[in-house]
Amino acid sequence: MLKQSSEALWDAYDLAMLDLDGVVYIGPAAVPGAAAALQKALAAGMQLAYVTNNASRPPGVVADHLRDLGVPVEDGHVVTSAQAAARLLADELEPGAKVFVIGGRGLFEALLDEGLVPVQSTDDAPVAVASGYDADLRWRTVTEGAILVKQGLFWVASNMDISVPTARGHGPGNGVLVEAVAGFAGRRPVVAGKPLRPLFEETRRRVGGDRPLVVGDRLDTDIEGANNTGLDSLLVMTGVTGLPELASATPGLRPSYVSADLDGLGSAHGVPAPAGEGFELGGWQARVHDGEVAVEGSGSTDDWWRVVAQTAWQHLDTTGGPAETSALRPPG
């Protein structure tokens, strides 16, 4: 169930680990109000780290994109799954070891930064394999890398994301290719990205922070990853998670806090209180009637999301089935 914070989250936590797509931007454009909210968080003393599963772009390129959108960021505060993957490889290999890359520039730069040598030919005698998303990846590279994986070389995948955003909609992500290589080789990789621990640990190693808060829009990467790592999390409703997904979230996918957008970093977070057959918070009352969540009252949009989530989760935990939410619309 949801947690309570009597103070603004940017006072309760000293580091926000922010997902990018769906939280800070959507495609090339900033999420409305995101840059202003992040500037306020920085002014309040909160450190900001921008954490992405996308291994295709180096941190400096990502930082340039963010600055173009008015988001305050230093290059070193962007942390990618390619960097986490490179760290895992460096921990296992000798300095200067050659790593075959089923991927592109993001992995190449991350490996070089860790003192490893990225290659894309088996003639170079690589001793490990790294795989990450690259829109221009050649099938010959995939084939050679898959053969090396089948031969038993240490293999690290940057992430297992099934989809990746493109200008024409969501397309197949790195996870699709990893599954193909795994099926051919009969082996599974070590995975660096969300929802597993390495990317979160790499972020704290690079940026610091004693009381981190994971901020994301995806239950199955950001929120599950926070729960896997023992960290608190804030779900913002500006990305891929909608009301049906939130209402049907099982315990391992539930966030500590919910808010409509990044303004939730600057506010206290109340917890819905039991009221009759449901919950109430900030002027809203919710209950499940005939399998549907019903909401009455008025108040803030954030409190509406919280009371609906808490009510739906209790119903799911009690009955084993999700409550219907299709008739609900958040205020505003």
Helices and strands as residue ranges (DSSP letters): H 9-12, E 15-18, E 25-26, E 29-30, H 34-43, E 47-52, H 59-68, G 75-77, E 78-80, H 81-92, E 98-102, H 105-113, E 117-119, G 122-124, E 128-131, H 139-150, E 154-157, E 163-166, E 169-172, H 174-185, E 190-191, H 197-207, E 212-216, I 219-223, H 224-229, E 232-236, H 243-247, G 251-253, E 257-259, G 262-266, E 273-275, E 278-281, E 284-289, E 292-297, H 301-319
